Amino acid sequence: MSRSVGPRSGDAIFSSVERVNAELFTLTYGAIVRQLLTDLEEVDEVNKQLDQMGYNIGIRLIDEFLAKSNVTRCVDFKETAEVIAKVGFKMFLGVTASVTNWDADGTCCSIILEDNPLVDFVELPDTCQGLYYCNILSGVIRGALEMVSMKTEVTWIRDMLRGDDVFELQVKLLKQVPEEYPYKDD
Ligand code: MYR
């Protein structure tokens, strides 16, 4: 097969580099999960560990997110959820998600992911049926939101690796800690 030589457009080079990066990221994540399964043996322990790793990433990633996205304070949790789905997922995973299933008081919703690069090439064996393969994502969201004063519980409701049609993450706002104004008004 002949390889084309000569100039290529910047876009073509950029997209092939991006694709390789995305594949490397996906394969690296898979290797981490596989190693955790080997080391910890119990699927529940792997779920916990992935969540904790995600949390540790989330508490750091929020600074980069706020700096790069220019997102300012959200007026309410509804706006926050939209920002996560449309801006956060795009920035860090290259895909967007949708927000649905709001409860009456606007403190609980579902984030739906139809496309999830973390699971490209992934098929779970029967021994891993209880595994929440993408649990790192729930931890990232929980950690990031905690840094902007929102205590949340993030739970997987649907998972394509378990045969569901989409990925669905339920995000529940447990507590919003008001940020204290650091100066005294005279
Ligand atoms: C605010 O009201 O202070 C802004 C809150 C914005 C929170 C955005 C959190 C982004 C989390 C990114 C998750 C990416 C998952 C891959």
py3Dmol code that shows the C-alpha trace and the ligand (Angstrom):
import py3Dmol

protein = """\
ATOM      1  CA  MET A   1       0.000   0.000   0.000  1.00  0.00           C
ATOM      2  CA  SER A   2       1.425   3.363  -0.926  1.00  0.00           C
ATOM      3  CA  ARG A   3       1.600   6.103   1.680  1.00  0.00           C
ATOM      4  CA  SER A   4       0.856   9.595   0.565  1.00  0.00           C
ATOM      5  CA  VAL A   5       3.628  12.058   1.086  1.00  0.00           C
ATOM      6  CA  GLY A   6       3.631  15.819   0.872  1.00  0.00           C
ATOM      7  CA  PRO A   7       1.803  18.555   2.663  1.00  0.00           C
ATOM      8  CA  ARG A   8      -1.279  17.818   4.700  1.00  0.00           C
ATOM      9  CA  SER A   9      -3.612  20.369   6.100  1.00  0.00           C
ATOM     10  CA  GLY A  10      -3.122  21.434   9.729  1.00  0.00           C
ATOM     11  CA  ASP A  11      -6.570  20.097  10.499  1.00  0.00           C
ATOM     12  CA  ALA A  12      -5.737  16.609   9.274  1.00  0.00           C
ATOM     13  CA  ILE A  13      -2.573  16.462  11.360  1.00  0.00           C
ATOM     14  CA  PHE A  14      -4.388  17.828  14.399  1.00  0.00           C
ATOM     15  CA  SER A  15      -7.246  15.345  14.174  1.00  0.00           C
ATOM     16  CA  SER A  16      -4.966  12.334  13.762  1.00  0.00           C
ATOM     17  CA  VAL A  17      -2.892  13.441  16.778  1.00  0.00           C
ATOM     18  CA  GLU A  18      -6.088  13.954  18.731  1.00  0.00           C
ATOM     19  CA  ARG A  19      -7.334  10.497  17.769  1.00  0.00           C
ATOM     20  CA  VAL A  20      -4.074   8.847  18.850  1.00  0.00           C
ATOM     21  CA  ASN A  21      -4.215  10.752  22.149  1.00  0.00           C
ATOM     22  CA  ALA A  22      -7.791   9.678  22.727  1.00  0.00           C
ATOM     23  CA  GLU A  23      -6.949   6.041  21.999  1.00  0.00           C
ATOM     24  CA  LEU A  24      -3.907   6.171  24.246  1.00  0.00           C
ATOM     25  CA  PHE A  25      -6.041   7.664  27.012  1.00  0.00           C
ATOM     26  CA  THR A  26      -8.701   4.959  26.580  1.00  0.00           C
ATOM     27  CA  LEU A  27      -6.155   2.146  26.563  1.00  0.00           C
ATOM     28  CA  THR A  28      -4.301   3.597  29.548  1.00  0.00           C
ATOM     29  CA  TYR A  29      -7.521   3.805  31.535  1.00  0.00           C
ATOM     30  CA  GLY A  30      -8.276   0.187  30.606  1.00  0.00           C
ATOM     31  CA  ALA A  31      -4.835  -0.865  31.816  1.00  0.00           C
ATOM     32  CA  ILE A  32      -5.415   0.920  35.142  1.00  0.00           C
ATOM     33  CA  VAL A  33      -8.763  -0.819  35.667  1.00  0.00           C
ATOM     34  CA  ARG A  34      -7.228  -4.178  34.759  1.00  0.00           C
ATOM     35  CA  GLN A  35      -4.377  -3.626  37.215  1.00  0.00           C
ATOM     36  CA  LEU A  36      -6.796  -2.663  39.989  1.00  0.00           C
ATOM     37  CA  LEU A  37      -8.794  -5.838  39.328  1.00  0.00           C
ATOM     38  CA  THR A  38      -5.608  -7.871  39.646  1.00  0.00           C
ATOM     39  CA  ASP A  39      -4.427  -6.091  42.784  1.00  0.00           C
ATOM     40  CA  LEU A  40      -7.682  -5.698  44.689  1.00  0.00           C
ATOM     41  CA  GLU A  41      -9.457  -8.844  43.474  1.00  0.00           C
ATOM     42  CA  GLU A  42     -12.893  -7.655  44.674  1.00  0.00           C
ATOM     43  CA  VAL A  43     -14.966  -5.743  42.135  1.00  0.00           C
ATOM     44  CA  ASP A  44     -16.523  -3.593  44.892  1.00  0.00           C
ATOM     45  CA  GLU A  45     -13.073  -2.529  46.018  1.00  0.00           C
ATOM     46  CA  VAL A  46     -12.176  -1.595  42.446  1.00  0.00           C
ATOM     47  CA  ASN A  47     -15.367   0.497  42.214  1.00  0.00           C
ATOM     48  CA  LYS A  48     -14.383   2.323  45.413  1.00  0.00           C
ATOM     49  CA  GLN A  49     -10.831   2.852  44.257  1.00  0.00           C
ATOM     50  CA  LEU A  50     -11.903   4.234  40.860  1.00  0.00           C
ATOM     51  CA  ASP A  51     -14.313   6.613  42.576  1.00  0.00           C
ATOM     52  CA  GLN A  52     -11.579   7.792  44.935  1.00  0.00           C
ATOM     53  CA  MET A  53      -9.126   8.276  42.070  1.00  0.00           C
ATOM     54  CA  GLY A  54     -11.768  10.280  40.244  1.00  0.00           C
ATOM     55  CA  TYR A  55     -12.446  12.387  43.335  1.00  0.00           C
ATOM     56  CA  ASN A  56      -8.722  13.155  43.661  1.00  0.00           C
ATOM     57  CA  ILE A  57      -8.643  14.185  40.015  1.00  0.00           C
ATOM     58  CA  GLY A  58     -11.849  16.230  40.315  1.00  0.00           C
ATOM     59  CA  ILE A  59     -10.620  18.367  43.200  1.00  0.00           C
ATOM     60  CA  ARG A  60      -7.636  19.389  41.064  1.00  0.00           C
ATOM     61  CA  LEU A  61      -9.285  19.511  37.659  1.00  0.00           C
ATOM     62  CA  ILE A  62     -11.810  22.166  38.715  1.00  0.00           C
ATOM     63  CA  ASP A  63      -9.105  24.862  38.673  1.00  0.00           C
ATOM     64  CA  GLU A  64      -8.142  24.003  35.107  1.00  0.00           C
ATOM     65  CA  PHE A  65     -11.793  23.822  34.150  1.00  0.00           C
ATOM     66  CA  LEU A  66     -12.627  27.263  35.571  1.00  0.00           C
ATOM     67  CA  ALA A  67      -9.481  28.832  34.107  1.00  0.00           C
ATOM     68  CA  LYS A  68      -9.953  27.421  30.610  1.00  0.00           C
ATOM     69  CA  SER A  69     -13.720  27.557  30.289  1.00  0.00           C
ATOM     70  CA  ASN A  70     -14.280  31.082  31.610  1.00  0.00           C
ATOM     71  CA  VAL A  71     -17.428  29.716  33.258  1.00  0.00           C
ATOM     72  CA  THR A  72     -18.557  32.030  36.038  1.00  0.00           C
ATOM     73  CA  ARG A  73     -20.819  31.268  39.008  1.00  0.00           C
ATOM     74  CA  CYS A  74     -23.868  29.261  38.023  1.00  0.00           C
ATOM     75  CA  VAL A  75     -27.187  30.705  39.154  1.00  0.00           C
ATOM     76  CA  ASP A  76     -28.483  27.327  40.306  1.00  0.00           C
ATOM     77  CA  PHE A  77     -27.828  23.593  40.248  1.00  0.00           C
ATOM     78  CA  LYS A  78     -29.661  23.280  36.927  1.00  0.00           C
ATOM     79  CA  GLU A  79     -27.139  25.544  35.272  1.00  0.00           C
ATOM     80  CA  THR A  80     -24.297  23.668  36.969  1.00  0.00           C
ATOM     81  CA  ALA A  81     -25.530  20.357  35.575  1.00  0.00           C
ATOM     82  CA  GLU A  82     -25.737  21.837  32.062  1.00  0.00           C
ATOM     83  CA  VAL A  83     -22.220  23.223  32.399  1.00  0.00           C
ATOM     84  CA  ILE A  84     -20.888  19.793  33.420  1.00  0.00           C
ATOM     85  CA  ALA A  85     -22.682  18.065  30.548  1.00  0.00           C
ATOM     86  CA  LYS A  86     -21.951  20.559  27.791  1.00  0.00           C
ATOM     87  CA  VAL A  87     -18.664  22.175  28.796  1.00  0.00           C
ATOM     88  CA  GLY A  88     -16.977  19.778  31.265  1.00  0.00           C
ATOM     89  CA  PHE A  89     -17.503  16.579  29.318  1.00  0.00           C
ATOM     90  CA  LYS A  90     -16.542  18.316  26.092  1.00  0.00           C
ATOM     91  CA  MET A  91     -13.350  19.692  27.599  1.00  0.00           C
ATOM     92  CA  PHE A  92     -12.125  16.498  29.225  1.00  0.00           C
ATOM     93  CA  LEU A  93     -13.729  13.673  27.248  1.00  0.00           C
ATOM     94  CA  GLY A  94     -14.413  15.298  23.887  1.00  0.00           C
ATOM     95  CA  VAL A  95     -18.121  14.461  23.997  1.00  0.00           C
ATOM     96  CA  THR A  96     -21.215  16.247  25.220  1.00  0.00           C
ATOM     97  CA  ALA A  97     -23.964  14.835  27.388  1.00  0.00           C
ATOM     98  CA  SER A  98     -27.570  15.798  28.010  1.00  0.00           C
ATOM     99  CA  VAL A  99     -29.322  16.574  31.282  1.00  0.00           C
ATOM    100  CA  THR A 100     -32.724  15.132  32.097  1.00  0.00           C
ATOM    101  CA  ASN A 101     -34.960  13.599  34.819  1.00  0.00           C
ATOM    102  CA  TRP A 102     -35.029  16.654  37.065  1.00  0.00           C
ATOM    103  CA  ASP A 103     -36.807  16.245  40.376  1.00  0.00           C
ATOM    104  CA  ALA A 104     -39.358  18.812  41.513  1.00  0.00           C
ATOM    105  CA  ASP A 105     -36.979  20.909  43.609  1.00  0.00           C
ATOM    106  CA  GLY A 106     -34.189  20.986  41.031  1.00  0.00           C
ATOM    107  CA  THR A 107     -31.606  19.186  43.158  1.00  0.00           C
ATOM    108  CA  CYS A 108     -31.413  15.840  41.383  1.00  0.00           C
ATOM    109  CA  CYS A 109     -30.971  15.055  37.701  1.00  0.00           C
ATOM    110  CA  SER A 110     -29.510  12.570  35.279  1.00  0.00           C
ATOM    111  CA  ILE A 111     -26.617  13.203  32.946  1.00  0.00           C
ATOM    112  CA  ILE A 112     -26.949  11.017  29.861  1.00  0.00           C
ATOM    113  CA  LEU A 113     -23.916  10.007  27.854  1.00  0.00           C
ATOM    114  CA  GLU A 114     -24.552   8.300  24.551  1.00  0.00           C
ATOM    115  CA  ASP A 115     -20.955   8.326  23.496  1.00  0.00           C
ATOM    116  CA  ASN A 116     -18.261   7.458  25.999  1.00  0.00           C
ATOM    117  CA  PRO A 117     -14.656   7.207  24.801  1.00  0.00           C
ATOM    118  CA  LEU A 118     -13.611   5.444  28.014  1.00  0.00           C
ATOM    119  CA  VAL A 119     -15.348   2.269  26.867  1.00  0.00           C
ATOM    120  CA  ASP A 120     -14.066   2.053  23.286  1.00  0.00           C
ATOM    121  CA  PHE A 121     -12.626  -1.459  22.830  1.00  0.00           C
ATOM    122  CA  VAL A 122     -14.060  -2.597  26.205  1.00  0.00           C
ATOM    123  CA  GLU A 123     -16.050  -5.747  26.836  1.00  0.00           C
ATOM    124  CA  LEU A 124     -16.514  -6.968  30.381  1.00  0.00           C
ATOM    125  CA  PRO A 125     -16.067 -10.654  31.174  1.00  0.00           C
ATOM    126  CA  ASP A 126     -18.727 -12.376  33.324  1.00  0.00           C
ATOM    127  CA  THR A 127     -16.425 -12.162  36.364  1.00  0.00           C
ATOM    128  CA  CYS A 128     -16.681  -8.351  36.242  1.00  0.00           C
ATOM    129  CA  GLN A 129     -20.441  -7.999  36.160  1.00  0.00           C
ATOM    130  CA  GLY A 130     -20.555  -5.818  39.305  1.00  0.00           C
ATOM    131  CA  LEU A 131     -17.888  -3.483  38.008  1.00  0.00           C
ATOM    132  CA  TYR A 132     -18.717   0.163  37.368  1.00  0.00           C
ATOM    133  CA  TYR A 133     -16.009   0.502  34.763  1.00  0.00           C
ATOM    134  CA  CYS A 134     -16.415   4.285  34.420  1.00  0.00           C
ATOM    135  CA  ASN A 135     -16.616   4.957  38.149  1.00  0.00           C
ATOM    136  CA  ILE A 136     -13.737   7.390  37.824  1.00  0.00           C
ATOM    137  CA  LEU A 137     -16.187   9.811  36.159  1.00  0.00           C
ATOM    138  CA  SER A 138     -18.602   9.875  39.097  1.00  0.00           C
ATOM    139  CA  GLY A 139     -15.657  10.610  41.388  1.00  0.00           C
ATOM    140  CA  VAL A 140     -14.420  13.415  39.129  1.00  0.00           C
ATOM    141  CA  ILE A 141     -17.805  15.143  39.190  1.00  0.00           C
ATOM    142  CA  ARG A 142     -18.179  14.708  42.970  1.00  0.00           C
ATOM    143  CA  GLY A 143     -14.670  16.066  43.600  1.00  0.00           C
ATOM    144  CA  ALA A 144     -14.999  18.999  41.194  1.00  0.00           C
ATOM    145  CA  LEU A 145     -18.358  20.066  42.645  1.00  0.00           C
ATOM    146  CA  GLU A 146     -17.092  19.821  46.200  1.00  0.00           C
ATOM    147  CA  MET A 147     -14.465  22.416  45.306  1.00  0.00           C
ATOM    148  CA  VAL A 148     -17.214  24.831  44.309  1.00  0.00           C
ATOM    149  CA  SER A 149     -19.109  24.221  47.563  1.00  0.00           C
ATOM    150  CA  MET A 150     -21.552  21.542  46.388  1.00  0.00           C
ATOM    151  CA  LYS A 151     -21.706  18.235  48.221  1.00  0.00           C
ATOM    152  CA  THR A 152     -23.172  15.679  45.841  1.00  0.00           C
ATOM    153  CA  GLU A 153     -23.891  11.998  45.515  1.00  0.00           C
ATOM    154  CA  VAL A 154     -23.190  10.641  42.039  1.00  0.00           C
ATOM    155  CA  THR A 155     -24.588   7.235  41.091  1.00  0.00           C
ATOM    156  CA  TRP A 156     -24.637   5.125  37.935  1.00  0.00           C
ATOM    157  CA  ILE A 157     -28.182   4.332  36.862  1.00  0.00           C
ATOM    158  CA  ARG A 158     -27.522   2.942  33.373  1.00  0.00           C
ATOM    159  CA  ASP A 159     -24.362   1.528  31.881  1.00  0.00           C
ATOM    160  CA  MET A 160     -23.855   0.398  28.288  1.00  0.00           C
ATOM    161  CA  LEU A 161     -21.305  -2.170  29.450  1.00  0.00           C
ATOM    162  CA  ARG A 162     -24.188  -3.777  31.371  1.00  0.00           C
ATOM    163  CA  GLY A 163     -26.404  -3.848  28.321  1.00  0.00           C
ATOM    164  CA  ASP A 164     -28.176  -0.489  28.773  1.00  0.00           C
ATOM    165  CA  ASP A 165     -28.803   1.804  25.835  1.00  0.00           C
ATOM    166  CA  VAL A 166     -26.896   4.785  27.308  1.00  0.00           C
ATOM    167  CA  PHE A 167     -24.778   5.766  30.294  1.00  0.00           C
ATOM    168  CA  GLU A 168     -26.818   7.571  32.929  1.00  0.00           C
ATOM    169  CA  LEU A 169     -25.286   9.265  35.939  1.00  0.00           C
ATOM    170  CA  GLN A 170     -27.596  10.517  38.641  1.00  0.00           C
ATOM    171  CA  VAL A 171     -26.252  13.642  40.325  1.00  0.00           C
ATOM    172  CA  LYS A 172     -27.926  14.576  43.586  1.00  0.00           C
ATOM    173  CA  LEU A 173     -27.148  17.828  45.380  1.00  0.00           C
ATOM    174  CA  LEU A 174     -26.940  17.010  49.086  1.00  0.00           C
ATOM    175  CA  LYS A 175     -25.737  20.290  50.458  1.00  0.00           C
ATOM    176  CA  GLN A 176     -24.652  23.634  49.135  1.00  0.00           C
ATOM    177  CA  VAL A 177     -22.198  25.258  51.482  1.00  0.00           C
ATOM    178  CA  PRO A 178     -22.499  29.011  51.152  1.00  0.00           C
ATOM    179  CA  GLU A 179     -19.132  30.590  50.503  1.00  0.00           C
ATOM    180  CA  GLU A 180     -18.187  33.076  53.176  1.00  0.00           C
ATOM    181  CA  TYR A 181     -17.350  36.575  52.118  1.00  0.00           C
ATOM    182  CA  PRO A 182     -13.842  36.984  53.514  1.00  0.00           C
ATOM    183  CA  TYR A 183     -14.099  40.702  54.405  1.00  0.00           C
ATOM    184  CA  LYS A 184     -16.202  42.539  56.935  1.00  0.00           C
ATOM    185  CA  ASP A 185     -18.652  45.105  55.571  1.00  0.00           C
ATOM    186  CA  ASP A 186     -18.513  48.313  57.633  1.00  0.00           C
TER     187      ASP A 186
END
"""
ligand_1 = """\
16
MYR
C -19.847 27.553 39.750
O -21.036 27.784 39.960
O -18.970 27.856 40.567
C -19.420 26.867 38.473
C -19.550 25.405 38.643
C -19.029 24.637 37.482
C -18.776 23.221 37.863
C -18.250 22.461 36.723
C -17.636 21.158 37.113
C -16.959 20.540 35.927
C -16.700 19.103 36.125
C -16.125 18.483 34.906
C -16.449 17.046 34.836
C -15.794 16.383 33.677
C -16.033 14.938 33.638
C -15.265 14.276 32.552
"""
view = py3Dmol.view(width=600, height=400)
view.addModel(protein, "pdb")
view.setStyle({"model": 0}, {"cartoon": {"style": "trace"}})
view.addModel(ligand_1, "xyz")
view.setStyle({"model": 1}, {"stick": {}})
view.zoomTo()
view.show()
